[in-house]
Structures are given as C-alpha cells and as structure tokens.
Amino acid sequence: MANEKLRVGLIGAGGNTRSRHIPGLLEQSDVSIDVVANRTVESGQRIADEFDIPRVAESWADVIADENIDAVCIGTWPYMHAPLTIAALEAGKHVLCEARMALNAREAHEMLAVSRRNPTLVAQIVTAPHTLPVDQTIKEMIGAGAIGDLITLDARVTAGSNFPNYDSPVHWRHDRDLSGNNIMAMGIWYEGMMRWVGPAKSVYAVGQSVVPHRVNDAGSRVPMSIPDHLDTIGTLEQGGQMRFSISSVAGHAPSNADVYLFGTDGTLHLNMDKSGKLTLSAGGRDDDGLSEVTIDPAKVGGWRVEEEFVNAVRGVEPVTHTDFITGVKYMEWTDAVTQSLRQGGAVTLP
C-alpha cells in the first residue's frame, strides 16, 4: 500500500467529517474519497456534490462490501461505531472511527478484539483535540520532576456552558440510545488528561439533569437521562487523586476549562479561556507563584488525525492519537462514571 492510491469510503458525514476528515484526507497524497453513505441517499448526494465524491451508496453495507475500497471513515453517532468498525475490519478494510469510540466499554472491547485479530489493518479513533498543543510540554515537565509526586488533578470544564435553557431541543448527545454512556465532553477531557497522568483506578460520581425534559422534533416531551452537570472524584493508577467537574448549565463560568495539577514540589495550571486560547503556568515550592510557561514551538502539537491515519496505513508511523487500547480505557472510565451515578457509590475500574 506504500506506493498505491488509498481509496476511502465515508459512512456518515456529520459536521466533523465535513470540516475535518474530508479535507484532511484529500490533503494527503494519493488519497481519494470514492463513495459516501449517509443517513439518506439525498443527504449523501449533497455531500458528494459539495466535495466531488463520485458515488453515493444506498447503505453503509454497500461501502463495506465494495472491493475497491481500502479504508472507511466512520462519521456516525456512537451507536453505530461498533457494528460498522467490526464489519469493516472483518471485510479487510482500515478504519478511522469518529469519537467517542462506542456506546460502552463492552462494545469497545469487542472492537479491540476484532482489530487484534486483523493486525495488518489500521484501526484508529479520532483524537481528543483540546490539549494537543500542550500535551508534550506537560508530560515532559511532569517527567522532569516539575511537580514532584502528584497529589491531585483538579479540573473544571464549562466549555459551551450557559444558564439552563428549558426550551432547548433534544440533541443526539442527550439520547442514551444514540450516545450510550458518554456524557457531554467528559470522555474527551479525560482522554487528554490521561495522556499526562495515566488512567483512573476508581471513581465516585454525582450528577443531575438540571434540564429534566426536552422537546424532540415530533413535539414530544422527552425525559433526560444523561446528566448536564457532573462532579467526580477518584484515584489514579499511578498515584494521586482526581477531581473532575463538567457542566453545560453553569452560567457566567469564567473560562472554558481550568485544570490544576498539584504536586509535592510544584503546581501546573492549564487554562482555556472563553476564546479557546490555552495558557500553561507553573510554579515550584520556592517560587512566589505561578508563571506562564513558554511552549517550545517544536513541541506544540496539533490536529493531524487524517495524516497519521494515512501514514499508518502506509507503514510510515504508528497510530498514537488515538489507538483502540486508549479508546477502551476512556470507555471503561465512562462506564464506571455511569455505574457510580446509578449505584451511588465508588466504582473500581477494570
């Protein structure tokens, strides 16, 4: 495949696929998008017309069965990620799957098992992007002893949050049948923080649906079972604790995200302001306070999902953002949070 054209089929073409994956794939050399299957043939045709895709399939099964297609890009809602990924891998096709990985950890483990049975095929989940510019710097600082031993990671995420809107419509993220155990952007931020401090060992969660009902397209009143405000505490596998709060109903929150890493010898603070700008600050035990960290431009990460996928298919580099093992770990966290919410107690992760 190193010197051959990579022929891609799209299954699902939502906002991220249109804004990121299609342009990102077409920017790579010797890559073509040959067919698209969307929720309807009509919506698929609109995508095909917009991006000059030559064929529109009547169903996702037609894309997977097409022997001329080498790889599929899955841009559906999470409820279809496992069946589509498993079918594509079993049909001998490389897979780039939109996040979140699946409805739950059981499905994620099934996806991982099938990928392991097909080791020559690339299986990649779209990465959590928010912390990419600072990930390498934070990891290196922690590794160099900037904070000593971690005492606690304290994170509050309110990106996109505002006072409760009781007239807001139902979004697919509010529907457990479509989104599974995923809650707001919880998994996205956990994935990013896991890059710095590793996975959680236990979690205790409390949450609420501040907006208890929403109205769907048919005008029906739908009860909300996925929280719009969540607080978690827990322990980390590598030592230390974590407190993580996320909300979509907090009004006048001062920033999109505030994350502190408090250690025995120092503190790191990552702030994302309302414009999305990231600022990293640090201070040791002998400093007067926190000072902004200058990020080496050579260490600033960024979005390269499609480039990494194509390079992995061609044997140029391995998948690092995000492989299926990482996806399974964040889905195990997601399941543990949901289990804790339902049972009212601490849950130990696998």
C-alpha positions in Angstrom: 0.0 0.0 0.0 3.0 2.3 0.4 3.0 3.5 -3.2 -0.6 2.8 -4.1 -3.6 5.1 -4.0 -5.6 4.8 -0.8 -9.3 4.6 -1.7 -11.6 5.7 1.1 -15.3 5.3 1.7 -17.3 7.6 4.0 -20.0 6.2 6.3 -21.7 9.1 7.9 -20.8 12.7 7.1 -21.6 15.0 10.0 -20.0 18.2 11.0 -16.6 16.9 12.0 -16.4 14.7 8.8 -17.2 17.7 6.6 -15.0 20.2 8.4 -12.0 17.9 9.3 -11.9 14.4 7.8 -12.8 15.0 4.2 -10.5 18.0 3.7 -7.8 16.3 5.8 -7.9 13.1 3.8 -7.9 14.9 0.5 -4.8 16.9 1.5 -2.8 13.6 1.7 -1.0 12.5 -1.4 -2.6 9.6 -3.4 -5.8 9.5 -1.4 -9.2 9.6 -3.0 -12.7 9.5 -1.4 -14.7 7.3 -3.8 -18.1 6.8 -2.2 -20.3 8.2 0.6 -23.2 6.6 2.5 -25.1 9.0 4.8 -28.4 8.7 6.7 -30.3 9.2 3.4 -29.3 9.0 -0.2 -30.4 12.6 -0.6 -28.1 13.8 2.2 -25.3 11.7 0.8 -25.8 13.3 -2.6 -25.4 16.7 -1.0 -22.1 15.7 0.5 -21.0 14.1 -2.8 -21.9 17.3 -4.7 -20.0 19.5 -2.2 -16.8 17.5 -2.3 -16.9 16.0 -5.8 -17.3 12.4 -4.5 -18.1 10.3 -7.5 -20.6 7.8 -5.9 -23.3 7.7 -3.3 -24.2 4.4 -1.8 -27.6 3.4 -0.7 -26.4 1.9 2.6 -23.3 1.5 4.7 -23.2 -2.2 3.8 -22.6 -1.3 0.2 -19.5 0.7 1.2 -18.1 -2.1 3.3 -18.8 -4.7 0.6 -17.1 -2.7 -2.1 -13.9 -4.5 -3.0 -12.4 -1.3 -4.5 -12.5 0.5 -1.1 -9.3 0.2 1.0 -10.4 2.1 4.1 -13.5 3.6 5.7 -14.0 6.8 7.7 -16.9 6.3 10.1 -18.6 9.6 11.0 -21.9 8.3 12.5 -23.2 8.7 16.0 -21.6 6.4 18.6 -24.4 3.8 18.5 -23.2 2.6 15.1 -19.4 2.7 15.7 -19.0 -0.8 16.9 -21.1 -2.6 14.3 -19.5 -0.6 11.5 -16.0 -0.9 12.7 -16.3 -4.6 13.2 -17.9 -5.2 9.8 -15.2 -3.1 8.1 -12.3 -4.8 9.8 -13.7 -8.2 9.0 -14.1 -7.1 5.4 -10.4 -6.3 5.3 -10.6 -2.5 5.4 -8.7 0.0 7.5 -10.8 2.0 9.9 -10.8 5.7 11.0 -13.7 6.0 13.5 -15.1 9.2 14.9 -15.0 9.6 18.7 -16.4 8.6 21.1 -15.3 5.0 20.5 -18.6 3.3 21.2 -21.7 3.2 23.4 -19.9 1.5 26.2 -16.8 -0.5 27.2 -18.2 -3.8 26.2 -18.6 -2.6 22.6 -15.1 -1.0 22.8 -13.6 -4.3 23.9 -15.3 -6.1 21.0 -13.8 -3.6 18.6 -10.4 -4.0 20.1 -10.6 -7.8 19.9 -11.5 -7.7 16.2 -8.7 -5.3 15.5 -6.3 -7.6 17.2 -7.5 -10.4 15.0 -6.6 -8.3 12.0 -3.2 -6.9 12.9 -2.3 -5.8 9.4 -5.2 -3.3 9.4 -5.1 0.2 10.9 -7.8 0.9 13.5 -7.8 4.5 14.8 -10.2 6.6 16.8 -10.4 10.4 16.2 -8.4 12.0 19.0 -9.5 14.4 21.7 -8.0 17.7 20.3 -8.3 20.2 23.1 -5.0 19.7 24.9 -2.8 18.7 21.9 -0.8 22.0 21.8 0.5 21.5 25.4 0.5 17.7 25.9 4.2 17.1 25.2 5.2 20.0 27.4 3.1 18.9 30.3 4.3 15.3 30.0 7.9 16.4 29.9 7.6 18.8 32.8 6.0 16.1 35.0 8.6 13.6 33.9 11.4 16.0 34.8 10.0 16.4 38.3 8.4 19.9 38.0 5.6 19.0 40.3 7.3 16.1 42.2 4.7 13.4 43.0 1.1 14.2 42.0 -1.2 14.9 44.9 -4.3 15.7 42.9 -5.5 16.7 39.5 -8.3 19.3 39.8 -10.3 20.1 36.6 -13.4 22.1 35.9 -14.7 22.2 32.4 -17.5 24.5 31.3 -16.8 25.0 27.6 -20.1 25.9 25.9 -21.9 26.2 29.2 -24.6 28.7 30.0 -27.6 29.0 32.3 -30.1 26.2 31.8 -32.3 26.6 28.7 -35.6 24.7 29.5 -36.7 25.2 25.9 -33.6 23.7 24.3 -34.2 20.9 21.8 -33.1 17.3 22.1 -29.6 16.7 20.7 -28.3 13.2 19.9 -25.9 13.6 22.8 -28.9 13.7 25.1 -30.2 10.3 23.8 -28.6 7.3 25.5 -29.7 5.0 22.7 -27.6 7.1 20.3 -24.8 8.2 22.6 -24.6 5.4 25.1 -22.8 6.1 28.4 -21.0 9.1 27.0 -21.7 12.4 29.0 -21.1 15.8 27.4 -17.4 16.3 26.7 -16.4 14.2 29.7 -14.6 11.5 27.7 -12.8 14.0 25.5 -11.2 15.8 28.5 -10.5 12.5 30.4 -8.6 11.2 27.3 -6.5 14.4 27.3 -5.7 14.3 31.0 -4.9 10.6 30.8 -2.0 11.4 28.5 -0.4 13.3 31.4 -1.2 11.2 34.5 -2.5 7.9 33.2 -5.9 6.3 33.8 -8.0 6.3 36.8 -8.2 3.5 39.3 -11.5 4.4 40.9 -14.3 7.0 40.6 -17.3 8.3 42.6 -19.7 10.4 40.6 -22.7 12.6 41.3 -24.7 14.3 38.6 -28.0 15.7 37.7 -30.2 16.7 34.7 -30.8 20.3 35.5 -32.9 20.5 32.4 -35.1 17.4 33.1 -37.1 17.3 29.8 -36.6 18.5 26.2 -38.9 18.5 23.2 -38.0 16.4 20.2 -38.7 17.1 16.5 -42.1 15.5 16.8 -43.1 17.8 19.6 -42.9 15.1 22.3 -41.6 15.8 25.8 -38.5 13.6 26.3 -37.0 12.9 29.8 -33.3 13.4 30.1 -31.3 10.5 31.5 -27.8 11.9 30.7 -26.6 14.5 33.2 -25.9 18.1 32.1 -23.9 18.7 35.3 -21.4 16.2 36.8 -18.9 16.0 39.6 -16.4 13.1 40.0 -13.7 12.3 42.4 -11.3 9.3 42.3 -7.9 7.8 42.5 -5.3 7.4 39.7 -3.4 4.2 38.8 0.0 6.0 39.1 -0.8 7.6 42.4 -2.7 10.7 43.5 -6.3 11.7 43.2 -8.5 13.4 40.6 -11.5 15.8 41.0 -13.2 16.5 37.7 -16.3 18.6 37.2 -18.0 19.2 33.9 -21.2 21.2 33.2 -23.2 22.6 30.3 -25.6 24.6 32.6 -23.2 26.8 34.6 -23.8 30.4 33.8 -21.0 33.1 33.8 -18.2 30.5 34.1 -15.0 32.5 33.9 -13.3 30.2 31.4 -13.9 27.1 29.3 -11.6 25.0 31.4 -9.3 25.2 34.4 -7.1 22.3 35.2 -4.6 22.2 38.1 -2.0 19.6 38.8 -0.9 19.9 42.4 2.2 18.1 43.4 4.6 17.7 46.3 7.1 20.1 44.8 5.2 22.2 42.3 1.9 23.1 40.5 0.9 23.2 36.9 -2.2 25.2 35.7 -3.8 24.9 32.3 -6.4 27.5 31.4 -8.6 27.6 28.4 -10.2 31.0 28.1 -13.6 31.8 26.5 -11.9 32.2 23.1 -10.3 28.7 23.4 -6.8 30.0 24.0 -4.7 27.8 26.1 -2.3 29.1 28.7 0.0 26.9 30.8 1.5 28.2 34.0 3.9 26.6 36.5 5.4 27.2 39.9 7.7 25.3 42.3 7.7 25.3 46.1 10.4 28.1 46.1 8.6 30.3 43.7 6.4 33.3 44.6 3.6 31.9 42.5 2.7 30.6 39.1 4.4 32.0 35.9 3.4 31.4 32.3 5.3 28.6 30.6 6.7 29.4 27.1 5.9 26.5 24.9 8.7 25.5 22.5 7.2 25.7 19.0 8.8 22.4 18.1 6.7 20.8 20.9 3.4 22.3 20.0 1.1 19.5 18.9 -1.9 19.9 16.6 -4.6 18.2 14.6 -3.1 15.6 12.2 -5.6 12.7 12.5 -6.0 12.1 8.8 -2.3 12.4 8.1 -1.5 10.0 10.9 -4.1 7.5 9.6 -2.8 7.6 6.1 0.8 7.3 7.3 -0.1 4.3 9.5 -1.8 2.6 6.5 1.4 3.1 4.5 3.7 2.0 7.3 5.3 5.4 7.9 4.3 5.8 11.6 2.1 4.0 14.2 -1.2 5.3 15.4 -0.7 7.3 18.6 -3.8 9.6 18.6 -5.9 7.6 19.3 -5.4 3.8 19.2 -8.1 1.3 20.3 -6.4 0.5 23.6 -6.6 4.1 24.6 -10.2 4.2 23.4 -11.1 1.2 25.6 -9.6 2.9 28.6 -11.6 6.0 28.3 -14.8 3.9 27.7 -14.0 2.0 30.9 -13.9 5.3 32.7 -17.2 6.3 31.0 -18.9 3.1 32.1 -17.5 3.5 35.7 -18.9 7.0 36.0 -22.3 5.8 34.8 -22.3 2.9 37.1 -21.4 5.1 40.1 -24.2 7.5 39.2 -26.7 4.7 39.2 -25.4 2.8 42.2 -24.5 5.8 44.4 -21.0 4.6 45.4 -17.4 4.4 44.3 -16.5 2.1 41.4 -13.2 0.4 40.7 -12.1 0.4 37.1 -11.0 -2.9 35.5 
